[in-house]
Amino acid sequence: MSILEISSLSKHYGEGTERTEVLSDVNLKVNEGEFIAIVGFSGSGKTTLISALAGLIEPDQGGVIFKGKEIDGPGPERGVVFQSYSLMPWLSVQANVALAVDSVFTSRPKAERREIADRYIEMVGLAPARDRKPAELSGGMRQRVAVARALAMQPEVLLMDEPLSALDALTRAKLQDEFAAISQKEKKTIILVTNDVDEAILLADRIIPLKPGPKATLGKEFKVDLPKQRDRAAMNSDPAFIELRAAVTEYLMEVGLERSADVERDIVLPNIVPITQAQEQPSADLPVAYQRESDSPRQERYLEFSQLKKVYPTPKGPLTVVDGFDLKVEKGEFITLIGHSGCGKSTVLSMVAGLNEITRGGIILDGTHVTKAGPDRAVVFQAPSLMPWLSAYDNVALGVDRVYPRASRAERKDVAEYYLSRVGLADSMHKMAADLSNGMKQRVGIARAFALSPKLLLLDEPFGMLDSLTRWELQDVLMDVWKRSKVTAICVTHDVDEAILLADRVVMMSNGPNARIGNIMKVDLPRPRSRKELLAHPDYYAYREELLGFLDAYEGGAHPDEEQLKSIQEKRAKRLARQHSSAVTSAA
């Protein structure tokens, strides 16, 4: 039976030349007790849709019908959880939840209202923190308060607008499991807006993409025929999950292509050499340090970490974050570093970048000890760190002018435009950085890094601030640009799929303190790679299973023994052997 219906809903903002058509002719029927996941790109109108369902904004046309009656404003029968927590900072957890309960159940006795608040605080696992204020809580705990507050109003429909997108991967996974349990226990009708396909599959009965705006509308829907409760590790081996995940991902990628208006320009990269590489006739004008640099023919041990250790002073004494990190990297190899928060991934990256002093051990790049930052190492951070008053082109040109001092102005212009074109910004390169979306800013950061022609490319969770759909696009952009240069690269990530997509080897770090390498997985999948090709490769989910198993073994600060880690590796090897044997039998 339908409890909620969206009927021909359209919404715009602004007028005249500033008018933006956000939603157009959105139609949806939601059955009682159903869990719907709406997935879409940033800026596609997902939050506008949730706000309309909550009665917080009025549509231009059409409307929202709840139990046969068109809504005309917010109501307690529709609880909302937004991405931001919106808690009263001067109130405790209990008081924040009680505030909502008291506003809805005004006629009930005080003791009963308190019991309702306490029940839902306990349901989301916050009973020990009931007297704390928001400032004393982690991001995940604050979001639990927001969920408890919405549930305590006992709504018939729960509306959730990307409630987990600002959280780290581990906290997000824990809350996803709690949402699944609450969904089963409370039997609520739930509409979840998310940009995470795995989250949608884990929780929903139906997945419905919201096509890119302007004039966004709902696209093809996907029914999730997987038994509840769903286990993310077990699903990785389920053919139905693999098929559904590929279908949803490919559909989203296809509709995403429709929104791209950028075109590549046919620019030929000039044959010029940066100062970080060998000069045929070194100029006396170049700094002595640059003249000493040479483009070595060495392939093996091009980059070497030797007994790397980092200790930070703290009020409670020295804290050893990384201890005994040993790794040899070949020239042109792409390494991804993965592990739980606090395992020292970014610390290792900052030391090789020369931005963080090494306590003990050493790093050698192409025969030279790393002691400070230099243009032979380009870094792409989570935030792109652009000069907001400069254009995208000028942000790239700043670096190009420094590392190609002997090139002509036209040649340096070609370098900057070539890489901006390669990352899909041919038509946007003269826009001010302040006017670019987060995804476009990160494209500029990638273009700037490659334009320097570095000996080593360092990426510190470069797509971590982006929604997963934009992240897919930029991962493919990165792979496309990298395959042309084959620059040696290290990327820190918490994303299992990203780690496999990018890497020749995935280096998995143990938990800190005293973190070191826990396991190294060679990714024997063909290049060039794209997300679509990986999803279709029969071996992909075996690699994914090993990474998920490794992260699970270290979850909660655990320190698994060598035998447990070896069993995870053997499980992947056996799965690959079975798949290859089956493929040979089928071919015969």
ZIRATA-V574449 format. One record per backbone hydrogen bond with DSSP energy under -1.0 kcal/mol. NH is the residue of the N-H (numbers start at 0). CO is the residue of the C=O. E is the energy in kcal/mol with one decimal. If there is no record, write none. Layout:
nh->[NH/NH]
co->[CO/CO]
e->[E/E]
//
This chain:
nh->[2/3/4/5/6/8/9/10/12/17/18/19/21/22/23/25/27/29/31/33/35/36/37/38/43/48/49/50/51/52/53/55/59/60/62/64/65/66/68/70/77/78/80/90/92/93/95/96/97/98/100/101/102/103/104/107/112/113/114/115/116/117/118/119/120/121/122/123/124/125/128/129/131/135/136/141/142/143/144/145/146/147/148/149/150/151/153/155/156/157/158/159/160/161/166/171/172/173/174/175/176/177/178/179/180/181/182/183/184/185/186/188/189/190/191/192/193/199/200/201/202/203/204/205/206/207/209/210/214/215/218/221/223/224/225/234/236/237/241/242/243/244/245/246/247/248/249/250/251/252/253/254/255/256/258/266/271/274/276/285/290/291/295/301/302/303/304/305/307/308/309/311/316/318/320/321/322/323/324/326/328/330/332/334/335/336/337/342/347/348/349/350/351/352/354/355/358/359/361/363/364/365/367/369/376/377/379/389/391/392/394/395/396/397/399/400/402/403/406/411/412/413/414/415/416/417/418/419/420/421/422/423/424/427/430/432/433/434/435/440/441/442/443/444/445/446/447/448/449/450/452/454/455/456/457/458/459/460/463/465/470/471/472/473/474/475/476/477/478/479/480/481/482/485/488/489/490/491/492/498/499/500/501/502/503/504/505/506/507/508/509/513/514/517/518/520/522/524/533/534/536/539/541/542/543/544/545/546/547/548/549/550/551/552/553/556/564/565/566/567/568/569/570/571/572/573/574/575/576/577/578/579/580/581/582/583/584/585/586/587]
co->[29/29/64/27/62/25/60/22/19/14/15/12/10/10/215/8/5/3/0/30/189/205/191/207/40/44/45/46/47/48/49/50/9/9/6/4/68/2/65/63/74/156/158/87/131/129/91/92/93/94/96/97/98/99/100/104/108/109/110/111/112/113/114/115/116/117/118/119/121/120/125/126/128/132/133/137/138/139/140/141/142/143/144/145/146/147/150/76/76/188/78/190/80/192/163/167/168/169/170/171/172/173/174/175/176/177/178/179/180/181/182/155/33/157/35/159/37/195/196/197/198/199/34/34/221/36/38/216/20/21/208/206/204/222/223/230/233/234/237/238/239/240/241/242/243/244/245/246/247/248/249/250/251/252/255/264/269/402/273/282/286/287/293/328/328/363/326/361/324/359/321/318/313/311/309/309/514/307/307/304/302/298/329/488/504/490/506/339/343/344/345/346/347/348/349/349/308/308/305/303/367/301/364/362/373/455/457/386/430/428/390/391/392/393/395/396/398/399/403/407/408/409/410/411/412/413/414/415/416/417/418/420/419/424/427/389/387/431/432/436/437/438/439/440/441/442/443/444/445/446/449/375/375/487/377/489/379/491/460/462/466/467/468/469/470/471/472/473/474/475/476/477/478/481/332/456/334/458/336/494/495/496/497/498/333/333/520/335/518/337/515/319/320/507/507/505/503/522/529/530/533/536/538/538/539/540/541/542/543/544/545/546/547/548/549/553/560/561/562/563/564/565/566/567/568/569/570/571/572/573/574/575/576/577/578/579/580/581/582/583]
e->[-2.6/-1.7/-2.6/-3.4/-2.7/-2.3/-1.9/-1.9/-2.2/-1.9/-1.5/-3.0/-1.7/-2.0/-2.7/-2.4/-2.1/-3.1/-2.7/-1.9/-3.1/-2.6/-3.2/-1.1/-1.7/-2.2/-2.3/-2.6/-2.0/-2.2/-2.2/-2.8/-2.3/-1.4/-1.9/-3.4/-3.0/-2.2/-1.6/-2.7/-1.9/-2.2/-2.7/-1.8/-2.0/-2.6/-2.5/-2.0/-2.7/-1.9/-2.0/-3.2/-1.2/-1.3/-2.9/-1.3/-2.2/-2.4/-2.0/-2.1/-2.1/-2.7/-2.2/-1.7/-1.9/-2.2/-1.8/-1.5/-1.7/-2.6/-1.3/-1.3/-1.8/-2.4/-2.0/-2.3/-1.9/-1.5/-1.8/-1.9/-2.1/-2.9/-2.7/-2.0/-2.7/-2.5/-2.2/-1.2/-2.2/-3.0/-3.6/-2.8/-3.0/-2.2/-1.8/-2.7/-2.2/-2.0/-2.3/-2.3/-1.9/-1.7/-2.8/-2.3/-2.1/-2.9/-2.6/-1.7/-2.5/-3.3/-1.2/-1.3/-2.2/-2.5/-3.2/-3.3/-2.4/-2.1/-2.5/-2.5/-1.6/-2.7/-3.4/-1.6/-3.1/-2.9/-3.2/-2.6/-3.2/-2.7/-3.1/-3.0/-2.7/-1.0/-1.1/-2.7/-1.7/-2.0/-2.3/-2.4/-2.3/-3.0/-1.9/-2.1/-2.7/-2.3/-2.6/-2.0/-2.4/-2.3/-2.2/-2.5/-1.8/-1.4/-1.1/-1.7/-1.7/-2.2/-1.8/-1.4/-1.8/-1.7/-1.5/-1.0/-2.1/-2.5/-3.3/-2.8/-2.1/-2.3/-2.5/-3.0/-2.2/-3.2/-1.9/-1.1/-2.7/-1.0/-2.0/-1.8/-3.3/-2.8/-1.8/-3.0/-2.0/-2.8/-2.4/-1.5/-2.3/-1.9/-2.6/-1.7/-2.0/-1.7/-2.4/-1.0/-1.6/-1.6/-1.9/-2.3/-2.8/-3.5/-1.7/-2.9/-1.8/-2.1/-2.8/-2.0/-1.9/-3.1/-2.1/-1.6/-2.8/-1.8/-1.9/-2.9/-2.0/-1.6/-1.2/-2.4/-2.1/-2.0/-2.0/-2.1/-2.5/-2.5/-1.9/-1.9/-2.2/-2.1/-1.5/-1.7/-2.8/-1.1/-1.8/-2.7/-1.4/-1.7/-1.6/-2.4/-2.0/-1.5/-1.9/-2.0/-2.1/-2.7/-2.8/-2.0/-2.3/-2.3/-2.0/-1.8/-1.9/-3.0/-3.2/-2.8/-2.7/-2.2/-1.7/-1.6/-2.4/-2.0/-1.6/-2.3/-2.5/-2.0/-2.0/-2.9/-2.4/-2.2/-2.4/-2.8/-2.1/-3.9/-2.5/-2.4/-2.6/-3.2/-2.6/-2.5/-1.8/-2.5/-2.2/-1.4/-3.4/-1.4/-3.0/-3.4/-3.1/-2.8/-2.9/-3.1/-2.5/-3.2/-1.6/-2.7/-2.7/-1.3/-2.4/-2.3/-1.3/-1.1/-1.0/-1.5/-2.1/-1.8/-1.6/-2.0/-2.6/-2.4/-2.4/-2.6/-2.3/-1.9/-1.4/-1.2/-1.9/-2.5/-1.9/-1.3/-1.7/-2.5/-1.9/-1.5/-2.2/-2.6/-2.0/-2.5/-2.2/-2.5/-2.3/-2.6/-2.4/-2.5/-2.2/-2.1/-2.2/-2.4/-2.0/-1.8]
//
